[in-house]
Amino acid sequence: MNIWKDKTDLVVTCGIGLLEPTMKEFRGFGFKPFNESETVFCVRGTMKDAMFFNLWSRCAHRILYPVLSNAYARDLEGLYFQINNLPWEEWLDPEKFLTVNSLAHNETCWDSRMPTLKTKDAIVDRLRSVLKRRPDTGNENEGAAVFTYWNETTLHCFIDTTGMPLPRRGYHLEPWLAPMQETLAAATIMATQYSADIPLVVPMCGSGTPAIEAALIALNRAPGSFREHFSFMSLLGYGDIDDWARVRKGIERGWYQAESDFTVTQIVPTAPPVRDLTPCAVWHLMTSAARQNERPADAPVAPIIATDIAPGAIEATRKNARAAGVTEFLQTYTCDFAATELPPPPAVLFMNPEYGERLGDVGELPETYARIGEFLKAHCRGYHIYILSGNTSLSANLGLKAERVLPCHNGGIECKLLEFKIYEH
């Protein structure tokens, strides 16, 4: 198996309730999802495709490359045998860190940590036996990563191309209180009528995640561009920055031309011939193309307004926006939601009010939701309105009938994205 060239059934994972928006996103990439379940689906692709998904997906959590499928493992010893029998010396660098994660449903396994430990032992023992060296265990911020899924007697093993999950973009420096996960924020914003040409208003903005994700969408900025490390970068054969430096030099001198499929064509016959691009060079071609395809600096973006009654929330929003490089596209104010200055319609309003579980007093929240409903009816005619609700009884206090309901989860809480439209008379 050549993991850098062979096409396979890549496995994409996502959060609960985000399956449909994530599959829609991948269809937009030109891929056809199949074998979907609650939080997983497959697409046919290569490691280069996996790299592209890690760079561009706003909704997915991990991209997994299978190295073992539907193997039989009755118990932990069987798991060890199957994993140890794989040619890890062809994929893993023993000088770099290794992270192992697993998910197991097997009646012989009494400790949920044991499949992870057994997988790590099997890999380390194989490398020590073949190469006389072994990798040290690291965290998901460094090195390579492996994931095993063991269901009864059926075992699957994957190279985790992502490492640190994709929701952790890298800009969330100030989480504030019960922050919204980046992938959920992106998916819900993508489910609205929002575009770069329409103002977005986010009262009760918290740490600003929906507003920041909206700005990234408006700018067509790749969410993976904030990350310095993905675990595919630690695999054998990835290459190093010198590989990219040689290719970049040729492009800058006009010898080579970068193509849309992240290959390079030689256009000067007397120039040094183009060698096979290493994955490292391909990655830098991807990131360079992503920067070039961002919204031009002179193309205006409609206002994105984020407000919160808590000064600490606005400070967190500003710090996170600065880290994401979108400060100039956000207008942030400290005020009660009802005092938010609204641009004229058409516009989109997005709110994620407290549910009374992680935040808020259930006894006081009915009045808050009633105030939200009054605010919307009085001031938001002509708006597309979206409320992320984690409490059905509380959302009834809005006094509005939703035109569309999309189920999702926020931090383990079952939620619904409610869409309202208050028409102008």
Kinemage of the C-alpha trace (Angstrom):
@kinemage 1
@onewidth
@group {chain A} dominant
@subgroup {mainchain}
@vectorlist {calphas} color= white
{ca met a 1} P 0.000 0.000 0.000
{ca asn a 2} L 1.369 3.393 -1.044
{ca ile a 3} L -0.514 5.817 1.175
{ca trp a 4} L 0.625 8.837 -0.865
{ca lys a 5} L -0.651 7.537 -4.205
{ca asp a 6} L -3.320 4.863 -3.670
{ca lys a 7} L -6.984 5.825 -3.853
{ca thr a 8} L -9.129 4.478 -1.018
{ca asp a 9} L -12.373 4.997 0.894
{ca leu a 10} L -11.472 7.940 3.097
{ca val a 11} L -13.544 8.164 6.276
{ca val a 12} L -14.851 11.591 7.311
{ca thr a 13} L -16.122 12.140 10.853
{ca cys a 14} L -18.289 15.010 12.059
{ca gly a 15} L -20.265 16.141 15.091
{ca ile a 16} L -23.702 14.821 16.008
{ca gly a 17} L -26.294 16.581 13.890
{ca leu a 18} L -23.726 17.845 11.372
{ca leu a 19} L -23.845 14.913 8.959
{ca glu a 20} L -26.026 16.592 6.319
{ca pro a 21} L -24.167 19.940 6.210
{ca thr a 22} L -20.824 18.125 6.138
{ca met a 23} L -21.876 15.837 3.289
{ca lys a 24} L -23.252 18.878 1.444
{ca glu a 25} L -19.892 20.578 1.887
{ca phe a 26} L -18.047 17.559 0.449
{ca arg a 27} L -20.419 17.425 -2.506
{ca gly a 28} L -19.401 21.021 -3.103
{ca phe a 29} L -15.789 19.820 -3.205
{ca gly a 30} L -16.826 17.495 -6.057
{ca phe a 31} L -16.982 14.245 -4.060
{ca lys a 32} L -19.876 11.821 -3.582
{ca pro a 33} L -20.403 10.701 0.043
{ca phe a 34} L -21.511 7.117 0.715
{ca asn a 35} L -21.853 4.639 3.608
{ca glu a 36} L -23.047 7.388 5.903
{ca ser a 37} L -24.089 6.857 9.525
{ca glu a 38} L -24.840 9.321 12.322
{ca thr a 39} L -21.430 10.987 12.423
{ca val a 40} L -19.419 9.253 9.673
{ca phe a 41} L -19.377 8.930 5.899
{ca cys a 42} L -16.926 7.879 3.203
{ca val a 43} L -15.596 9.501 0.053
{ca arg a 44} L -13.338 7.919 -2.537
{ca gly a 45} L -10.023 9.740 -2.662
{ca thr a 46} L -6.275 9.881 -2.147
{ca met a 47} L -4.044 11.256 0.581
{ca lys a 48} L -3.817 14.456 -1.487
{ca asp a 49} L -7.589 14.721 -1.222
{ca ala a 50} L -7.337 14.163 2.533
{ca met a 51} L -4.850 17.038 2.722
{ca phe a 52} L -7.277 19.249 0.770
{ca phe a 53} L -10.152 18.347 3.110
{ca asn a 54} L -8.044 19.180 6.161
{ca leu a 55} L -7.318 22.585 4.664
{ca trp a 56} L -10.810 23.474 3.493
{ca ser a 57} L -13.514 21.640 5.465
{ca arg a 58} L -15.449 23.925 7.792
{ca cys a 59} L -17.736 21.172 9.156
{ca ala a 60} L -15.747 17.912 9.445
{ca his a 61} L -13.843 16.733 12.538
{ca arg a 62} L -11.299 14.223 11.201
{ca ile a 63} L -10.175 12.662 7.918
{ca leu a 64} L -9.122 9.021 8.312
{ca tyr a 65} L -7.104 6.925 5.835
{ca pro a 66} L -7.839 3.175 6.275
{ca val a 67} L -4.948 0.724 6.518
{ca leu a 68} L -6.981 -2.209 7.884
{ca ser a 69} L -10.664 -2.923 7.223
{ca asn a 70} L -13.054 -5.567 8.517
{ca ala a 71} L -10.343 -7.639 10.188
{ca tyr a 72} L -11.286 -10.298 12.754
{ca ala a 73} L -10.234 -9.672 16.358
{ca arg a 74} L -12.049 -11.600 19.084
{ca asp a 75} L -10.079 -10.120 21.980
{ca leu a 76} L -7.185 -7.797 22.796
{ca glu a 77} L -4.628 -10.369 21.716
{ca gly a 78} L -6.360 -10.630 18.377
{ca leu a 79} L -6.322 -6.842 18.090
{ca tyr a 80} L -2.590 -6.791 18.863
{ca phe a 81} L -1.889 -9.450 16.225
{ca gln a 82} L -3.799 -7.643 13.474
{ca ile a 83} L -2.243 -4.228 14.205
{ca asn a 84} L 1.268 -5.631 14.699
{ca asn a 85} L 1.042 -7.383 11.319
{ca leu a 86} L 0.734 -4.073 9.434
{ca pro a 87} L 3.873 -2.546 7.792
{ca trp a 88} L 4.112 0.498 10.065
{ca glu a 89} L 7.770 0.918 9.135
{ca glu a 90} L 6.559 2.050 5.689
{ca trp a 91} L 4.327 4.788 7.125
{ca leu a 92} L 5.656 6.012 10.471
{ca asp a 93} L 8.890 7.774 11.321
{ca pro a 94} L 10.279 6.301 14.575
{ca glu a 95} L 12.016 9.634 15.263
{ca lys a 96} L 8.693 11.474 15.516
{ca phe a 97} L 5.891 11.398 18.055
{ca leu a 98} L 2.878 9.110 17.796
{ca thr a 99} L -0.649 9.541 19.134
{ca val a 100} L -3.155 6.672 19.268
{ca asn a 101} L -6.909 6.931 19.836
{ca ser a 102} L -9.565 4.236 19.702
{ca leu a 103} L -13.261 3.547 19.989
{ca ala a 104} L -14.217 0.035 21.116
{ca his a 105} L -17.383 -1.986 21.686
{ca asn a 106} L -16.184 -5.454 22.672
{ca glu a 107} L -17.474 -7.567 25.551
{ca thr a 108} L -14.021 -9.003 26.325
{ca cys a 109} L -12.578 -5.536 26.928
{ca trp a 110} L -13.350 -4.358 30.478
{ca asp a 111} L -11.266 -1.169 30.341
{ca ser a 112} L -11.958 1.351 27.548
{ca arg a 113} L -8.315 2.457 27.608
{ca met a 114} L -6.954 -0.989 26.766
{ca pro a 115} L -7.589 -0.950 22.970
{ca thr a 116} L -5.639 2.295 22.720
{ca leu a 117} L -2.771 0.905 24.783
{ca lys a 118} L -2.764 -2.414 22.887
{ca thr a 119} L -2.751 -0.613 19.533
{ca lys a 120} L 0.174 1.553 20.602
{ca asp a 121} L 2.096 -1.499 21.875
{ca ala a 122} L 1.503 -3.363 18.623
{ca ile a 123} L 2.811 -0.455 16.532
{ca val a 124} L 5.793 0.277 18.780
{ca asp a 125} L 6.771 -3.395 18.982
{ca arg a 126} L 6.621 -3.687 15.185
{ca leu a 127} L 8.849 -0.636 14.681
{ca arg a 128} L 11.291 -1.754 17.358
{ca ser a 129} L 11.498 -5.203 15.769
{ca val a 130} L 12.042 -3.953 12.201
{ca leu a 131} L 13.920 -0.668 12.700
{ca lys a 132} L 15.393 -1.142 16.201
{ca arg a 133} L 13.838 2.207 17.103
{ca arg a 134} L 10.462 3.340 18.390
{ca pro a 135} L 8.517 6.613 18.428
{ca asp a 136} L 7.693 8.405 21.651
{ca thr a 137} L 4.090 9.084 22.568
{ca gly a 138} L 3.064 12.681 21.918
{ca asn a 139} L -0.137 14.678 21.767
{ca glu a 140} L -2.362 15.542 18.827
{ca asn a 141} L -0.483 18.795 18.253
{ca glu a 142} L 2.613 16.948 17.082
{ca gly a 143} L 3.663 13.808 15.288
{ca ala a 144} L 1.588 11.176 13.513
{ca ala a 145} L -1.756 9.773 14.672
{ca val a 146} L -3.506 6.394 14.451
{ca phe a 147} L -7.143 5.548 15.185
{ca thr a 148} L -8.721 2.118 15.702
{ca tyr a 149} L -12.406 1.250 15.663
{ca trp a 150} L -13.273 -2.128 17.186
{ca asn a 151} L -16.888 -3.244 17.050
{ca glu a 152} L -17.462 -6.672 18.610
{ca thr a 153} L -15.051 -8.828 16.558
{ca thr a 154} L -14.607 -6.470 13.594
{ca leu a 155} L -11.515 -4.276 13.629
{ca his a 156} L -10.680 -1.224 11.535
{ca cys a 157} L -7.452 0.763 11.735
{ca phe a 158} L -6.769 4.174 10.232
{ca ile a 159} L -4.008 6.673 9.819
{ca asp a 160} L -5.562 9.813 11.251
{ca thr a 161} L -4.487 12.494 8.766
{ca thr a 162} L -5.805 15.304 10.974
{ca gly a 163} L -4.443 14.911 14.492
{ca met a 164} L -5.875 17.750 16.547
{ca pro a 165} L -9.574 17.760 15.503
{ca leu a 166} L -10.541 20.260 12.813
{ca pro a 167} L -12.885 22.282 15.071
{ca arg a 168} L -9.787 23.524 16.883
{ca arg a 169} L -8.892 26.064 14.231
{ca gly a 170} L -6.234 27.794 16.309
{ca tyr a 171} L -7.765 31.258 16.685
{ca his a 172} L -9.821 30.572 19.815
{ca leu a 173} L -7.513 32.234 22.319
{ca glu a 174} L -10.320 33.406 24.655
{ca pro a 175} L -13.148 30.853 24.995
{ca trp a 176} L -15.310 32.949 27.378
{ca leu a 177} L -18.302 30.977 28.752
{ca ala a 178} L -19.553 27.753 27.098
{ca pro a 179} L -18.054 28.630 23.708
{ca met a 180} L -19.678 27.382 20.537
{ca gln a 181} L -17.602 24.838 18.632
{ca glu a 182} L -16.148 26.233 15.418
{ca thr a 183} L -17.570 23.512 13.158
{ca leu a 184} L -21.070 23.959 14.597
{ca ala a 185} L -20.823 27.729 14.180
{ca ala a 186} L -19.683 27.335 10.574
{ca ala a 187} L -22.366 24.752 9.757
{ca thr a 188} L -25.164 26.862 11.215
{ca ile a 189} L -23.974 30.019 9.447
{ca met a 190} L -23.727 28.066 6.181
{ca ala a 191} L -27.314 26.894 6.737
{ca thr a 192} L -28.548 30.495 6.836
{ca gln a 193} L -29.089 32.986 4.014
{ca tyr a 194} L -25.816 34.696 4.872
{ca ser a 195} L -23.359 35.815 2.198
{ca ala a 196} L -20.576 38.393 2.047
{ca asp a 197} L -22.992 40.860 0.450
{ca ile a 198} L -25.605 40.690 3.242
{ca pro a 199} L -25.114 42.160 6.731
{ca leu a 200} L -24.963 39.696 9.629
{ca val a 201} L -25.989 40.621 13.171
{ca val a 202} L -24.982 38.387 16.096
{ca pro a 203} L -26.409 39.625 19.418
{ca met a 204} L -25.385 37.617 22.509
{ca cys a 205} L -22.177 36.818 20.587
{ca gly a 206} L -20.223 35.251 23.481
{ca ser a 207} L -16.644 34.681 22.330
{ca gly a 208} L -17.625 35.559 18.771
{ca thr a 209} L -17.309 32.181 17.066
{ca pro a 210} L -20.337 32.521 14.688
{ca ala a 211} L -19.290 36.049 13.677
{ca ile a 212} L -15.680 34.978 13.086
{ca glu a 213} L -16.696 31.888 11.093
{ca ala a 214} L -18.983 34.096 9.000
{ca ala a 215} L -16.077 36.422 8.266
{ca leu a 216} L -13.905 33.466 7.219
{ca ile a 217} L -16.694 32.287 4.900
{ca ala a 218} L -17.116 35.786 3.460
{ca leu a 219} L -13.383 36.052 2.794
{ca asn a 220} L -13.217 32.501 1.375
{ca arg a 221} L -10.397 31.886 3.839
{ca ala a 222} L -9.443 28.233 4.342
{ca pro a 223} L -10.132 27.259 7.985
{ca gly a 224} L -7.125 24.928 8.024
{ca ser a 225} L -4.776 27.770 7.138
{ca phe a 226} L -4.414 28.662 10.841
{ca arg a 227} L -2.916 25.295 11.701
{ca glu a 228} L 0.839 24.772 11.722
{ca his a 229} L 0.597 20.995 12.062
{ca phe a 230} L -1.580 18.215 10.711
{ca ser a 231} L -0.585 14.657 11.507
{ca phe a 232} L -0.115 13.727 7.822
{ca met a 233} L 2.948 16.011 7.928
{ca ser a 234} L 4.756 13.500 10.181
{ca leu a 235} L 4.282 10.479 7.932
{ca leu a 236} L 7.207 8.938 6.064
{ca gly a 237} L 7.494 10.316 2.558
{ca tyr a 238} L 5.937 13.701 3.312
{ca gly a 239} L 9.173 15.547 2.532
{ca asp a 240} L 10.411 18.811 3.963
{ca ile a 241} L 10.376 22.538 3.338
{ca asp a 242} L 13.401 22.304 1.002
{ca asp a 243} L 11.237 20.383 -1.475
{ca trp a 244} L 8.802 23.263 -1.583
{ca ala a 245} L 11.585 25.869 -1.753
{ca arg a 246} L 12.894 24.361 -5.002
{ca val a 247} L 9.420 24.311 -6.573
{ca arg a 248} L 8.634 27.854 -5.410
{ca lys a 249} L 11.922 29.112 -6.838
{ca gly a 250} L 11.005 27.637 -10.227
{ca ile a 251} L 7.548 29.211 -10.133
{ca glu a 252} L 8.914 32.621 -9.165
{ca arg a 253} L 11.465 32.476 -12.012
{ca gly a 254} L 8.800 31.531 -14.526
{ca trp a 255} L 10.153 28.053 -15.160
{ca tyr a 256} L 7.097 26.234 -13.868
{ca gln a 257} L 3.396 26.928 -13.760
{ca ala a 258} L 1.223 25.829 -10.832
{ca glu a 259} L -1.941 24.070 -11.997
{ca ser a 260} L -5.372 23.969 -10.371
{ca asp a 261} L -4.925 20.296 -9.410
{ca phe a 262} L -1.810 21.191 -7.362
{ca thr a 263} L 0.662 19.878 -9.895
{ca val a 264} L 3.365 21.847 -11.696
{ca thr a 265} L 3.964 22.111 -15.451
{ca gln a 266} L 7.387 22.998 -16.855
{ca ile a 267} L 7.035 25.921 -19.300
{ca val a 268} L 10.721 26.753 -19.931
{ca pro a 269} L 12.389 23.811 -21.752
{ca thr a 270} L 15.881 24.734 -20.585
{ca ala a 271} L 14.886 24.888 -16.915
{ca pro a 272} L 15.725 22.050 -14.533
{ca pro a 273} L 13.119 19.306 -15.058
{ca val a 274} L 10.199 19.096 -12.668
{ca arg a 275} L 10.656 16.160 -10.350
{ca asp a 276} L 7.793 14.310 -8.702
{ca leu a 277} L 6.306 16.703 -6.183
{ca thr a 278} L 6.582 15.585 -2.590
{ca pro a 279} L 3.421 15.842 -0.449
{ca cys a 280} L 5.106 18.756 1.343
{ca ala a 281} L 5.381 20.670 -1.937
{ca val a 282} L 1.777 19.767 -2.809
{ca trp a 283} L 0.602 21.087 0.576
{ca his a 284} L 2.324 24.417 0.014
{ca leu a 285} L 0.813 24.623 -3.467
{ca met a 286} L -2.592 24.101 -1.821
{ca thr a 287} L -2.066 26.756 0.824
{ca ser a 288} L -0.644 29.214 -1.719
{ca ala a 289} L -3.668 28.676 -3.980
{ca ala a 290} L -5.959 29.148 -0.972
{ca arg a 291} L -4.390 32.530 -0.191
{ca gln a 292} L -4.637 33.619 -3.818
{ca asn a 293} L -8.326 32.639 -3.968
{ca glu a 294} L -9.344 34.673 -0.938
{ca arg a 295} L -11.728 37.559 -1.482
{ca pro a 296} L -9.752 40.509 -2.902
{ca ala a 297} L -8.879 43.229 -0.401
{ca asp a 298} L -10.767 45.838 -2.445
{ca ala a 299} L -13.994 43.745 -2.548
{ca pro a 300} L -16.266 45.042 0.227
{ca val a 301} L -17.793 42.762 2.834
{ca ala a 302} L -21.160 43.698 4.325
{ca pro a 303} L -21.048 44.567 8.053
{ca ile a 304} L -20.769 41.740 10.568
{ca ile a 305} L -22.054 43.123 13.880
{ca ala a 306} L -21.401 41.250 17.143
{ca thr a 307} L -22.774 42.476 20.459
{ca asp a 308} L -22.958 41.182 24.022
{ca ile a 309} L -23.965 42.678 27.337
{ca ala a 310} L -20.802 41.307 28.997
{ca pro a 311} L -17.625 43.360 28.394
{ca gly a 312} L -15.549 40.209 28.865
{ca ala a 313} L -17.362 38.526 25.966
{ca ile a 314} L -16.646 41.447 23.652
{ca glu a 315} L -12.997 41.462 24.702
{ca ala a 316} L -12.804 37.715 23.971
{ca thr a 317} L -14.440 38.263 20.570
{ca arg a 318} L -11.926 40.950 19.688
{ca lys a 319} L -8.938 38.818 20.709
{ca asn a 320} L -10.222 35.811 18.750
{ca ala a 321} L -11.019 37.962 15.706
{ca arg a 322} L -7.500 39.381 15.843
{ca ala a 323} L -6.024 35.860 15.905
{ca ala a 324} L -8.209 34.909 12.929
{ca gly a 325} L -7.169 38.013 11.016
{ca val a 326} L -10.734 39.321 10.635
{ca thr a 327} L -10.754 42.260 13.076
{ca glu a 328} L -11.463 44.833 10.368
{ca phe a 329} L -14.552 42.920 9.224
{ca leu a 330} L -16.284 42.793 12.633
{ca gln a 331} L -18.075 45.610 14.422
{ca thr a 332} L -18.221 44.777 18.124
{ca tyr a 333} L -20.185 46.592 20.849
{ca thr a 334} L -21.046 46.025 24.488
{ca cys a 335} L -24.806 46.357 24.897
{ca asp a 336} L -28.002 44.487 25.657
{ca phe a 337} L -29.222 42.523 22.647
{ca ala a 338} L -32.270 44.799 22.353
{ca ala a 339} L -29.993 47.847 22.000
{ca thr a 340} L -28.102 46.410 19.025
{ca glu a 341} L -28.098 48.874 16.130
{ca leu a 342} L -29.498 47.071 13.125
{ca pro a 343} L -28.660 47.722 9.467
{ca pro a 344} L -31.619 47.937 7.086
{ca pro a 345} L -32.856 44.680 5.513
{ca pro a 346} L -32.153 42.434 3.782
{ca ala a 347} L -29.914 41.058 6.523
{ca val a 348} L -29.361 37.943 8.629
{ca leu a 349} L -29.657 37.813 12.417
{ca phe a 350} L -28.196 34.864 14.333
{ca met a 351} L -28.645 34.294 18.072
{ca asn a 352} L -27.533 31.547 20.427
{ca pro a 353} L -29.274 32.459 23.705
{ca glu a 354} L -28.687 30.582 26.952
{ca tyr a 355} L -30.478 27.229 27.315
{ca gly a 356} L -30.563 27.010 31.111
{ca glu a 357} L -28.188 24.019 31.233
{ca arg a 358} L -24.588 25.180 31.000
{ca leu a 359} L -25.563 28.858 31.227
{ca gly a 360} L -28.533 30.871 32.439
{ca asp a 361} L -31.193 30.595 35.135
{ca val a 362} L -34.152 28.574 33.865
{ca gly a 363} L -36.445 30.624 36.078
{ca glu a 364} L -35.395 33.900 34.453
{ca leu a 365} L -34.902 32.747 30.874
{ca pro a 366} L -38.621 32.655 29.821
{ca glu a 367} L -38.693 36.431 30.244
{ca thr a 368} L -35.452 36.757 28.256
{ca tyr a 369} L -36.859 34.685 25.386
{ca ala a 370} L -40.066 36.708 25.437
{ca arg a 371} L -37.952 39.887 25.163
{ca ile a 372} L -36.058 38.373 22.238
{ca gly a 373} L -39.355 37.662 20.470
{ca glu a 374} L -40.565 41.231 21.064
{ca phe a 375} L -37.258 42.614 19.785
{ca leu a 376} L -37.435 40.523 16.628
{ca lys a 377} L -41.046 41.422 15.862
{ca ala a 378} L -40.496 45.116 16.510
{ca his a 379} L -37.160 45.682 14.775
{ca cys a 380} L -36.308 42.803 12.433
{ca arg a 381} L -38.915 42.943 9.698
{ca gly a 382} L -37.424 41.828 6.409
{ca tyr a 383} L -34.639 39.928 8.204
{ca his a 384} L -33.755 36.256 7.917
{ca ile a 385} L -33.674 35.224 11.583
{ca tyr a 386} L -31.990 32.143 13.063
{ca ile a 387} L -32.122 31.078 16.702
{ca leu a 388} L -30.051 28.151 17.959
{ca ser a 389} L -32.287 26.703 20.659
{ca gly a 390} L -31.356 24.014 23.168
{ca asn a 391} L -34.625 24.185 25.096
{ca thr a 392} L -37.973 23.705 23.329
{ca ser a 393} L -40.061 25.087 26.163
{ca leu a 394} L -37.960 28.239 26.310
{ca ser a 395} L -38.102 28.833 22.562
{ca ala a 396} L -41.903 28.712 22.770
{ca asn a 397} L -41.659 32.012 24.638
{ca leu a 398} L -40.411 33.699 21.465
{ca gly a 399} L -43.995 33.857 20.256
{ca leu a 400} L -42.922 33.067 16.691
{ca lys a 401} L -43.518 30.088 14.423
{ca ala a 402} L -40.428 28.654 12.781
{ca glu a 403} L -40.473 28.235 9.014
{ca arg a 404} L -37.676 25.661 9.154
{ca val a 405} L -36.126 23.507 11.894
{ca leu a 406} L -32.677 21.906 11.598
{ca pro a 407} L -31.553 19.492 14.366
{ca cys a 408} L -28.000 19.648 15.720
{ca his a 409} L -26.008 19.274 18.964
{ca asn a 410} L -24.105 21.904 20.907
{ca gly a 411} L -21.702 20.570 23.521
{ca gly a 412} L -23.770 17.413 24.012
{ca ile a 413} L -27.047 19.338 24.209
{ca glu a 414} L -29.731 18.455 21.678
{ca cys a 415} L -30.501 21.652 19.785
{ca lys a 416} L -32.520 22.993 16.882
{ca leu a 417} L -31.657 25.793 14.507
{ca leu a 418} L -34.931 27.673 14.134
{ca glu a 419} L -35.473 29.831 11.060
{ca phe a 420} L -37.943 32.705 11.181
{ca lys a 421} L -38.933 35.352 8.660
{ca ile a 422} L -40.811 38.443 9.772
{ca tyr a 423} L -42.239 39.944 6.624
{ca glu a 424} L -42.460 43.649 5.943
{ca his a 425} L -45.961 45.046 5.509
